[in-house]
Amino acid sequence: MFDILTLNSISPKINSQLTADKFAISSDCKNPDAVVVRSFNMHETVLGENLKAIARAGAGTNNIPVEECTKKGIVVFNSPGANANAVKELVLCTMLIASRNVLESIDWVKSLAGGGEAVVKQVEKGKGQFVGHELKGKKLGVIGLGAIGSLVAQTGVDLGMEVIGWDPYLTVHGALHLSSSIEVVQEESEIIKNCDFISVHVPLNDATRGKFSEDFINKCKDGVILLNMSRAEIADANAIKAGIDSGKIAKYVCDFPTDNLIGYNNVILTPHLASGTYEAEDNCAVMAAAELKDYLLCGNIKNSVNFSECSLGELESKSRVCIFHENKPNLIHQITNLISKNGANIDNMISKAKGAVAYTMIDVDSEVSEDTVKLIEEIDAVIRLRVI
């Protein structure tokens, strides 16, 4: 029986994966085997010796101490794509709100309250100040063509927009799934200088922090609408303000409000609503739970942010040895040598590295002795070992 700790309100649909015969789920477990989390900040959380995995019911893992987890051999999973449709829909919603001056017009109509029969005439007289633009025929630039960005790009195509996409990490597999109507460019500058709308869908890291900078904005078309559903830090707030004041930016939309932009003219802020649908919460929870189940029961890793994808399928041998270790030469030979000396025959194995760390799975036809486990664990480069 594995103990699963939930640190937020998690959709009960996780029970479809983490069934009661093998998993005990609670919000107050003291020594869990795994954690399911949404937005709870885990950076001050003590990571117990028994903790094997953390599953984020969502895409971003900024609230999880990933580096510390890697050092301890704790797998951090996320749920890429599970909330993609929800984010895409909010992008579409805010594009329409921004281009048609919807919020300003609603506020103005509220100001007419109590005007009686004169309201109708006031509406007809004042509506002209809120005339906006249609999306059809406009150029939409999408930076980041992953699960979310590709859906946003396709939505633009469906709306009759001219869509340009850029992603320096776009895989062949990803490119093949994009519509031929989406122009994928080799340089980000093609989007910056040509697009009426620019929507960014990238993780926050050193390369993307402050992407919406003074230089970026100055190179944009006059009257550009910038959309940021990724993280607040993707944009330089002062550069956004300057761009709005100069007229370079018509509207700035962000799903991560910060005090320095709240209430600023032509800034539209939503309270982290992008993945805030019941459907997305269910999808993320189910994906996170399925990843935990496969790892805890079989040792397989899929959608981890700190270890490579690695799988041997369901366990059919007597034992499966799962080892987290530093990515060093000759280490696999040392490990298999010790297993062979134990009298076990290796049925199957796989090893995948991710930077300085690696994960190795070895199926053997007999039980692995405690002495063998101890000898493997004593190898300097070994971080953690599990026997299933």
C-alpha positions, -999 to +999 in steps of 0.1 A: +000+000+000+013+034-010+005+065+010-004+096-012-005+131+002-026+158-014-014+194-007-043+211-025-079+203-033-074+176-060-102+163-083-116+130-069-110+116-104-075+106-092-093+077-076-098+062-111-060+057-112-050+055-075-074+028-065-080+020-028-066-015-031-031-002-036-032+035-026-042+054+005-050+091-003-052+118+024-044+154+030-026+148+063-003+119+057+029+123+077+053+101+057+040+098+022+053+078-007+042+104-031+026+139-032+000+153-056+001+191-057-013+220-077-002+255-066+009+248-030+044+262-024+066+232-015+099+251-012+097+250+026+083+215+028+105+188+044+111+160+018+109+128+039+132+098+033+101+078+022+091+103-005+096+088-040+077+112-063+058+145-066+032+149-092+021+184-102-015+185-115-006+212-140+024+222-162+046+246-142+068+233-114+081+266-100+064+257-067+084+225-063+121+223-052+131+204-083+168+206-078+166+193-042+143+165-054+169+155-081+196+152-055+174+129-034+162+107-063+126+121-061+109+121-094+089+153-102+061+148-127+040+174-144+009+172-166+018+188-199-011+194-223-038+184-198-049+220-194-040+231-229-076+235-241-085+256-211-056+280-216-063+282-253-099+293-246-088+320-222-063+333-249-091+335-274-114+351-248-088+378-239-079+384-276-115+393-283-119+413-251-088+433-259-094+439-296-131+449-291-126+471-260-152+449-242-141+457-206-141+495-212-175+494-229-190+474-200-177+498-174-191+527-194-225+511-197-225+507-159-220+544-156-253+550-173-273+534-145-302+555-134-304+574-167-340+561-174-352+565-209-322+586-219-300+555-217-309+543-252-299+576-267-267+577-246-257+543-258-262+552-295-243+584-290-214+570-270-208+535-286-184+549-312-157+554-286-154+516-283-151+506-319-125+478-321-109+454-346-119+420-359-095+391-355-100+378-390-072+389-413-049+400-385-015+385-379-011+363-348+024+354-336+028+324-313+060+321-294+063+285-281+046+257-301+041+231-274+008+216-263-008+250-256+009+272-283+000+248-311-037+249-300-036+287-299-020+288-333-047+264-348-074+285-332-060+316-350-061+297-383-097+287-376-106+323-370-092+334-403-060+349-389-026+348-405-006+327-380+032+328-375+049+305-350+083+302-336+099+277-313+136+269-312+129+236-295+102+224-319+106+187-326+099+170-359+070+152-342+056+185-331+061+201-365+042+173-382+012+179-360+009+216-369-015+228-396+002+236-429-016+270-426+007+279-397+040+295-409+068+283-387+097+308-389+133+303-379+138+337-362+117+352-335+122+386-350+098+377-378+070+375-353+081+406-334+081+430-363+051+416-383+023+406-359-007+424-346-011+399-317+018+381-300+009+353-276+038+337-256+037+301-243+071+293-229+083+281-194+099+307-172+137+303-171+168+325-176+163+326-213+127+337-212+127+360-181+119+395-193+113+384-229+088+413-233+116+438-228+120+474-240+140+462-270+114+435-279+085+460-276+103+488-296+106+463-325+069+455-325+043+470-348+026+500-334-006+491-316+004+455-309-015+434-284+007+412-262-007+382-244+012+364-216-004+333-201+029+319-190+043+338-160+044+374-149+082+375-151+081+369-188+075+406-191+094+436-178+066+456-162+083+489-167+088+482-204+051+473-207+041+506-191+064+526-213+051+507-244+015+515-234+023+551-227+040+555-261+012+538-280+035+510-291+013+485-271-025+488-276-032+462-248-012+440-225-030+408-212-015+387-184-029+359-163-005+367-134-013+400-118+014+420-101+009+452-080+028+474-104+004+467-133-029+464-115-052+493-126-027+505-153-044+518-184-048+492-212-036+464-190-059+434-187-051+411-158-069+379-149-063+360-116-045+329-129-076+317-147-060+300-177-063+265-164-092+273-141-118+250-155-133+220-139-124+200-170-088+210-168-086+202-131-099+168-138-076+162-168-045+173-148-054+152-118-060+121-138-027+125-158-007+132-126-023+102-109-016+079-138+021+090-138+024+082-101+007+049-105+030+038-133+061+049-114+052+035-080+040+001-093+064-004-122+092+022-119+084+038-152+089+075-157+069+097-181+065+135-181+092+141-155+109+175-154+141+162-136+146+127-151+145+113-186+115+093-198+123+057-191+101+026-193+102-012-194+064-015-193+047-037-168+068-059-145+069-094-158+102-106-142+107-115-106+122-082-096+129-048-111+159-028-098+155+010-103+186+031-097+190+069-098+227+078-103+251+103-116+258+101-153+292+086-152+311+060-173+314+024-163+287+027-136+262+005-154+289-022-156+295-020-119+258-024-111+252-053-135+283-070-122+269-069-087+236-083-098+252-111-117+273-120-087+241-123-068+232-152-092+205-133-110+200-133-147+191-099-163+160-102-185+159-067-197+173-032-189+172+004-199+192+035-189+184+071-198+204+102-188+193+138-184+223+160-180+244+150-150+219+124-137+206+092-151+180+065-143+185+028-149+159+000-148+170-037-147+146-066-148+160-098-132+147-133-130+151-137-092+148-118-060+177-093-053+193-099-020+196-072+007+234-076+005+234-068-032+211-038-027+235-025+000+266-030-023+249-011-051+238+017-027+274+020-015+286+030-050+295+067-047+276+078-078+244+060-068+218+085-056+189+061-048+177+026-054+143+009-054+135-027-059+100-035-071 
